[in-house]
């Protein structure tokens, strides 16, 4: 690796670094991270900061017995967000900008493109984007749920060269280093498969954040498929950042795919959520990625969920085999109507006039899932 070659980098910082004791924000661990950002910018590398911590930063302002209440948690996020941004802002002598996102923003193609344009505009004007999930308004249906995966989505949107995910340990170990003395750290990972996920275990018990090592691997998988070098490092030690600046690997390096996915295909596969499903006949085995217009209403057995024109849908077989996620050119109501016509000629003529059911330009093949 060679740091000076990075044009743009995304760094993800978790709640435990922002508010280690949940008594408001602390700059104790943030100083070395801020210095890393300053030095990156001095080297000509643009930086996007994805920062958790609003709930943890606002926790001390609310009674202990109320902190499990969802509405209070959202209020904690609202109160803590201002303190968190102010804390970061004090550590820099250049302007920063707050960007609060939900999964609904990212999975909507128009809003996703708008987010990209905003990030690029901020960076072009030497302003540091500070991104967090909008916990104040988000719901279970609309949230990403953890800032590890959010950071990968942001890194893809920002077309970053590298994603740096800060952890409380040095990298990915073959087993939990807190429980096993003989645990060994992996310096590099070529391919993320089930064996890599098995090393991760579950979420951190008793931790301040919402994700453990598993969400970091999920994020790495999203990022490397887009051609982004991804590192899991120990964010609590200044040495990690000094090593990165020196072109050394302080943690676990997940190597990017040699042939990254195209931006729109990556968005479809890793960011967009399917709003409904189209179930096709079991013997339907056409390679949809090659020609979306092969999918006709005569192959459709069932339509599940409610979706509109332009929404993402999942096309799968009766046995559950996923074929593609794609943009629907028909609403679920209209697709149900033409698929249920007994006269095949009607459907054929309708599709000839209206166009293909799904758009080939937004297809992400799911055969390997």
Secondary structure by P-SEA (a helix, b strand, c coil): cccccccbbbbbbccccccccccccccccaaaaaaaaaaaaaacbbbbbbcccccccccccccccccccaaaaaaaaaaaaaaaaaaaaaaccbbbbbbbbcccccccaaaaaaaaaaaaaaaaacbbbbbbccccccccccccccaaaaaaaaaaaacccbbbbbcccccccccccccccccccccccccccaaaaaacccccccccccccaaaaaaaaaaaaaacccccccccccaaaaaaaaaccccccccccccccccaaaaaacccccccbbbbcccccccccccccccccccccccccccccccbbbbbbcccccccbbbbbcccaaaaaaaaacccaaaaaaaaaacccccccccccccccc
